[in-house]
Amino acid sequence: MPFAGARGLPGVEGAVGPKGTKGDRGDMGLPGNPGRDGDKGAQGPQGLLKGDKGDRGDIGAQGVQGSMGLKGNQGDMGLMGPPGPCSPAIQSAFSACINQSFPVHNLPIPFPRILTNQQSHFNPRGIYTAPVNGTYIFSFDLAVASKPLKVGLFRNFYPVIKTTEATIPSTTSHQVVLHLSMGDEVWLQVKDLDTNGIYADTEYTSTFSGYLLPANLHTHTHTHARTHAHTQTHCHCPWSTALTLIPVGQ
C-alpha cells in the first residue's frame, strides 16, 4: 500500500465567488444614545379656524381707589311734606330790657334785664330759642336818641323784618307773627355804628318780648324756603279753631 507524502504549500487565492442569497434578519440591537436638541423652527402661519372660547378666569384683585370726582349739581327741591302734629301744651314767654345805650352792632343785642322768662327759653345775651314747632308773636319797643336807628329782627342769621327810625329823639315799635320750628333762634340786631341809636336811661326803656301762641289758637303757617311762597294749614287737632294768622315773610 503506498504511503502519503508531506503536506504541500497553500494554493493561490481563487477568484471572488458569486453573491450569496440574503440571510435571515438578525436580532434588534440596543437603543442608541439620544441626539442633541435641534434648532428652533420658524413661526408658522396663523391658522384659519378660530378656537373655542376659553373658560372664564378668576376675578382679579381690587384695584387702587381712584381720586374723588367733582361735586355734582344741586338737586331739585323735594315736595313739601304733610303738616306736622300739633304742638304740645307748652308755655313759652319772655320780656327783657337793655341796660345800656348803643349796644354792639352786627351782633345780637343783649337784653340782660329780665322782666319774665319762666321757661328760660330766652338767653339774656339776646337770643330766644323756640322750644317746639309753633306760631310765635314777637315785639320790640326801642327808644331812639343821639343818632338814627336801623334795626332788624333775625331768624337763624336771616333778617325777617327791618325798620328805620330817623327822628331823634323818638321811639320805634314793631310786632311780627312767625311760625318757627323747634330750635329756631330769634334776636334783634342793629346794622352799623352810625345807625345804632338804641337808647336807655332812667326815663327811657327799650324792650324785646315774645311768646308762643296757646295751642287752641294755633294754626300752622308753612314757608317755602326758596320761593318764599306761603300756604296755611289749620291744625287738625279736635280743639283747634279757625283763627287765621298772617305770616310775615323773610
One Martini backbone bead per residue (centre of mass of N, CA, C, O) as a GRO file, in nm:
protein
  250
    1MET     BB    1   0.098   0.032   0.022
    2PRO     BB    2   0.087   0.351  -0.005
    3PHE     BB    3   0.236   0.651   0.102
    4ALA     BB    4   0.203   0.964   0.237
    5GLY     BB    5   0.283   1.274   0.186
    6ALA     BB    6   0.366   1.583   0.226
    7ARG     BB    7   0.256   1.892   0.290
    8GLY     BB    8   0.162   2.138   0.107
    9LEU     BB    9   0.131   2.436  -0.021
   10PRO     BB   10  -0.052   2.701  -0.059
   11GLY     BB   11  -0.264   2.821  -0.259
   12VAL     BB   12  -0.402   3.022  -0.470
   13GLU     BB   13  -0.620   3.267  -0.476
   14GLY     BB   14  -0.927   3.287  -0.558
   15ALA     BB   15  -1.194   3.385  -0.692
   16VAL     BB   16  -1.478   3.560  -0.656
   17GLY     BB   17  -1.770   3.479  -0.574
   18PRO     BB   18  -2.080   3.474  -0.578
   19LYS     BB   19  -2.366   3.612  -0.454
   20GLY     BB   20  -2.548   3.558  -0.201
   21THR     BB   21  -2.800   3.501  -0.023
   22LYS     BB   22  -3.028   3.630   0.190
   23GLY     BB   23  -3.041   3.655   0.508
   24ASP     BB   24  -3.142   3.653   0.807
   25ARG     BB   25  -3.281   3.841   1.055
   26GLY     BB   26  -3.163   4.002   1.301
   27ASP     BB   27  -3.118   4.118   1.597
   28MET     BB   28  -3.198   4.376   1.803
   29GLY     BB   29  -3.050   4.635   1.904
   30LEU     BB   30  -2.942   4.868   2.098
   31PRO     BB   31  -3.006   5.171   2.207
   32GLY     BB   32  -2.926   5.475   2.144
   33ASN     BB   33  -2.818   5.777   2.192
   34PRO     BB   34  -2.925   6.080   2.236
   35GLY     BB   35  -2.970   6.355   2.072
   36ARG     BB   36  -2.954   6.673   1.999
   37ASP     BB   37  -3.100   6.963   1.992
   38GLY     BB   38  -3.268   7.140   1.786
   39ASP     BB   39  -3.353   7.397   1.610
   40LYS     BB   40  -3.560   7.660   1.596
   41GLY     BB   41  -3.834   7.721   1.436
   42ALA     BB   42  -4.037   7.878   1.245
   43GLN     BB   43  -4.316   8.054   1.236
   44GLY     BB   44  -4.619   7.988   1.164
   45PRO     BB   45  -4.905   8.025   1.030
   46GLN     BB   46  -5.210   8.125   1.076
   47GLY     BB   47  -5.490   8.001   1.139
   48LEU     BB   48  -5.823   7.975   1.015
   49LEU     BB   49  -5.934   7.871   1.278
   50LYS     BB   50  -6.135   7.932   1.553
   51GLY     BB   51  -6.138   7.895   1.866
   52ASP     BB   52  -6.256   7.825   2.152
   53LYS     BB   53  -6.390   7.946   2.429
   54GLY     BB   54  -6.283   8.008   2.720
   55ASP     BB   55  -6.268   8.013   3.037
   56ARG     BB   56  -6.341   8.180   3.311
   57GLY     BB   57  -6.177   8.376   3.501
   58ASP     BB   58  -6.058   8.505   3.768
   59ILE     BB   59  -6.086   8.739   3.996
   60GLY     BB   60  -5.937   9.012   4.052
   61ALA     BB   61  -5.788   9.237   4.213
   62GLN     BB   62  -5.827   9.518   4.373
   63GLY     BB   63  -5.806   9.830   4.302
   64VAL     BB   64  -5.717  10.141   4.321
   65GLN     BB   65  -5.836  10.416   4.447
   66GLY     BB   66  -5.973  10.679   4.328
   67SER     BB   67  -6.043  10.987   4.281
   68MET     BB   68  -6.241  11.234   4.354
   69GLY     BB   69  -6.500  11.373   4.231
   70LEU     BB   70  -6.704  11.599   4.135
   71LYS     BB   71  -6.941  11.800   4.230
   72GLY     BB   72  -7.258  11.803   4.205
   73ASN     BB   73  -7.552  11.911   4.139
   74GLN     BB   74  -7.816  12.049   4.260
   75GLY     BB   75  -8.104  11.951   4.350
   76ASP     BB   76  -8.422  11.936   4.366
   77MET     BB   77  -8.684  12.023   4.533
   78GLY     BB   78  -8.893  11.890   4.728
   79LEU     BB   79  -9.174  11.808   4.857
   80MET     BB   80  -9.406  11.900   5.061
   81GLY     BB   81  -9.500  11.814   5.350
   82PRO     BB   82  -9.694  11.734   5.582
   83PRO     BB   83  -9.842  11.819   5.845
   84GLY     BB   84  -9.778  11.847   6.155
   85PRO     BB   85  -9.812  11.817   6.464
   86CYS     BB   86  -9.920  11.938   6.733
   87SER     BB   87  -9.845  12.117   6.982
   88PRO     BB   88  -9.785  12.107   7.284
   89ALA     BB   89  -9.871  12.200   7.606
   90ILE     BB   90  -9.685  12.491   7.599
   91GLN     BB   91  -9.489  12.736   7.753
   92SER     BB   92  -9.376  13.069   7.617
   93ALA     BB   93  -9.200  13.353   7.767
   94PHE     BB   94  -9.083  13.700   7.720
   95SER     BB   95  -8.904  13.983   7.889
   96ALA     BB   96  -8.674  14.257   7.803
   97CYS     BB   97  -8.388  14.471   7.881
   98ILE     BB   98  -8.181  14.717   7.850
   99ASN     BB   99  -7.870  14.870   8.021
  100GLN     BB  100  -7.756  15.008   7.748
  101SER     BB  101  -7.639  15.205   7.517
  102PHE     BB  102  -7.529  15.127   7.220
  103PRO     BB  103  -7.484  14.854   7.105
  104VAL     BB  104  -7.347  14.617   6.942
  105HIS     BB  105  -7.296  14.562   6.620
  106ASN     BB  106  -7.367  14.273   6.437
  107LEU     BB  107  -7.524  14.169   6.696
  108PRO     BB  108  -7.682  14.054   6.938
  109ILE     BB  109  -7.891  14.203   7.153
  110PRO     BB  110  -7.873  14.260   7.474
  111PHE     BB  111  -8.111  14.150   7.756
  112PRO     BB  112  -8.041  14.146   8.095
  113ARG     BB  113  -8.323  14.260   8.181
  114ILE     BB  114  -8.550  14.065   8.339
  115LEU     BB  115  -8.904  14.022   8.351
  116THR     BB  116  -8.956  13.743   8.179
  117ASN     BB  117  -8.843  13.368   8.208
  118GLN     BB  118  -8.957  13.084   8.316
  119GLN     BB  119  -8.843  12.878   8.076
  120SER     BB  120  -8.557  12.972   7.958
  121HIS     BB  121  -8.566  13.059   7.630
  122PHE     BB  122  -8.407  13.316   7.713
  123ASN     BB  123  -8.116  13.488   7.641
  124PRO     BB  124  -7.955  13.764   7.767
  125ARG     BB  125  -7.788  13.796   7.492
  126GLY     BB  126  -8.073  13.790   7.288
  127ILE     BB  127  -8.173  13.480   7.259
  128TYR     BB  128  -8.432  13.294   7.110
  129THR     BB  129  -8.565  12.955   7.169
  130ALA     BB  130  -8.753  12.725   7.026
  131PRO     BB  131  -8.922  12.451   7.176
  132VAL     BB  132  -9.137  12.443   6.935
  133ASN     BB  133  -9.360  12.400   6.714
  134GLY     BB  134  -9.489  12.725   6.600
  135THR     BB  135  -9.663  13.017   6.695
  136TYR     BB  136  -9.528  13.351   6.710
  137ILE     BB  137  -9.478  13.649   6.914
  138PHE     BB  138  -9.316  13.961   6.837
  139SER     BB  139  -9.161  14.243   7.018
  140PHE     BB  140  -9.068  14.600   7.001
  141ASP     BB  141  -8.935  14.878   7.218
  142LEU     BB  142  -8.753  15.166   7.112
  143ALA     BB  143  -8.522  15.392   7.196
  144VAL     BB  144  -8.426  15.715   7.045
  145ALA     BB  145  -8.084  15.853   7.027
  146SER     BB  146  -7.841  16.080   6.870
  147LYS     BB  147  -7.927  15.855   6.644
  148PRO     BB  148  -8.010  15.660   6.423
  149LEU     BB  149  -8.224  15.364   6.336
  150LYS     BB  150  -8.126  15.022   6.245
  151VAL     BB  151  -8.343  14.739   6.264
  152GLY     BB  152  -8.351  14.375   6.317
  153LEU     BB  153  -8.520  14.069   6.274
  154PHE     BB  154  -8.391  13.749   6.347
  155ARG     BB  155  -8.359  13.420   6.172
  156ASN     BB  156  -8.105  13.234   6.146
  157PHE     BB  157  -7.930  13.491   6.009
  158TYR     BB  158  -8.210  13.615   5.902
  159PRO     BB  159  -8.399  13.863   5.798
  160VAL     BB  160  -8.737  13.950   5.850
  161ILE     BB  161  -8.709  14.247   5.960
  162LYS     BB  162  -8.705  14.608   5.891
  163THR     BB  163  -8.612  14.923   6.058
  164THR     BB  164  -8.655  15.288   6.054
  165GLU     BB  165  -8.527  15.566   6.267
  166ALA     BB  166  -8.477  15.930   6.227
  167THR     BB  167  -8.599  16.035   6.476
  168ILE     BB  168  -8.483  16.289   6.714
  169PRO     BB  169  -8.633  16.185   6.944
  170SER     BB  170  -8.765  15.840   6.991
  171THR     BB  171  -8.980  15.570   6.887
  172THR     BB  172  -8.992  15.204   6.820
  173SER     BB  173  -9.232  14.969   6.680
  174HIS     BB  174  -9.296  14.602   6.674
  175GLN     BB  175  -9.489  14.332   6.513
  176VAL     BB  176  -9.465  13.963   6.486
  177VAL     BB  177  -9.553  13.669   6.296
  178LEU     BB  178  -9.428  13.331   6.357
  179HIS     BB  179  -9.307  13.033   6.221
  180LEU     BB  180  -9.157  12.776   6.415
  181SER     BB  181  -8.896  12.568   6.479
  182MET     BB  182  -8.736  12.369   6.658
  183GLY     BB  183  -8.446  12.575   6.741
  184ASP     BB  184  -8.504  12.838   6.664
  185GLU     BB  185  -8.365  13.172   6.621
  186VAL     BB  186  -8.414  13.495   6.794
  187TRP     BB  187  -8.326  13.845   6.709
  188LEU     BB  188  -8.160  14.150   6.757
  189GLN     BB  189  -8.019  14.399   6.512
  190VAL     BB  190  -7.781  14.622   6.420
  191LYS     BB  191  -7.616  14.748   6.156
  192ASP     BB  192  -7.444  15.008   6.268
  193LEU     BB  193  -7.283  15.268   6.417
  194ASP     BB  194  -7.457  15.508   6.273
  195THR     BB  195  -7.742  15.315   6.336
  196ASN     BB  196  -7.716  15.319   6.683
  197GLY     BB  197  -7.993  15.455   6.869
  198ILE     BB  198  -8.011  15.301   7.118
  199TYR     BB  199  -8.186  15.371   7.430
  200ALA     BB  200  -8.098  15.416   7.793
  201ASP     BB  201  -8.269  15.507   8.101
  202THR     BB  202  -8.465  15.625   8.355
  203GLU     BB  203  -8.683  15.727   8.114
  204TYR     BB  204  -8.589  15.486   7.920
  205THR     BB  205  -8.723  15.192   7.745
  206SER     BB  206  -8.592  14.882   7.608
  207THR     BB  207  -8.775  14.618   7.442
  208PHE     BB  208  -8.814  14.247   7.441
  209SER     BB  209  -9.066  14.022   7.303
  210GLY     BB  210  -9.226  13.688   7.360
  211TYR     BB  211  -9.459  13.422   7.230
  212LEU     BB  212  -9.655  13.144   7.251
  213LEU     BB  213  -9.918  13.024   7.119
  214PRO     BB  214 -10.178  12.878   7.198
  215ALA     BB  215 -10.308  12.583   7.092
  216ASN     BB  216 -10.618  12.694   7.049
  217LEU     BB  217 -10.469  12.926   6.834
  218HIS     BB  218 -10.334  12.729   6.631
  219THR     BB  219 -10.151  12.771   6.328
  220HIS     BB  220 -10.011  12.661   6.031
  221THR     BB  221  -9.713  12.805   5.883
  222HIS     BB  222  -9.576  12.775   5.560
  223THR     BB  223  -9.239  12.805   5.424
  224HIS     BB  224  -9.081  12.845   5.139
  225ALA     BB  225  -8.738  12.860   5.118
  226ARG     BB  226  -8.711  12.980   4.814
  227THR     BB  227  -8.995  13.136   4.723
  228HIS     BB  228  -9.178  13.240   4.971
  229ALA     BB  229  -9.424  13.070   4.976
  230HIS     BB  230  -9.752  13.078   5.119
  231THR     BB  231  -9.914  12.853   5.349
  232GLN     BB  232 -10.214  12.715   5.500
  233THR     BB  233 -10.263  12.495   5.795
  234HIS     BB  234 -10.473  12.357   5.991
  235CYS     BB  235 -10.516  12.219   6.273
  236HIS     BB  236 -10.625  11.871   6.346
  237CYS     BB  237 -10.718  11.925   6.610
  238PRO     BB  238 -11.020  11.923   6.786
  239TRP     BB  239 -10.942  12.218   6.940
  240SER     BB  240 -10.931  12.377   6.692
  241THR     BB  241 -10.932  12.674   6.524
  242ALA     BB  242 -10.997  12.935   6.256
  243LEU     BB  243 -10.765  13.108   6.300
  244THR     BB  244 -10.604  13.369   6.119
  245LEU     BB  245 -10.268  13.414   6.018
  246ILE     BB  246 -10.024  13.643   5.922
  247PRO     BB  247  -9.748  13.603   5.756
  248VAL     BB  248  -9.400  13.678   5.779
  249GLY     BB  249  -9.167  13.746   5.569
  250GLN     BB  250  -8.822  13.760   5.472
   0.00000   0.00000   0.00000
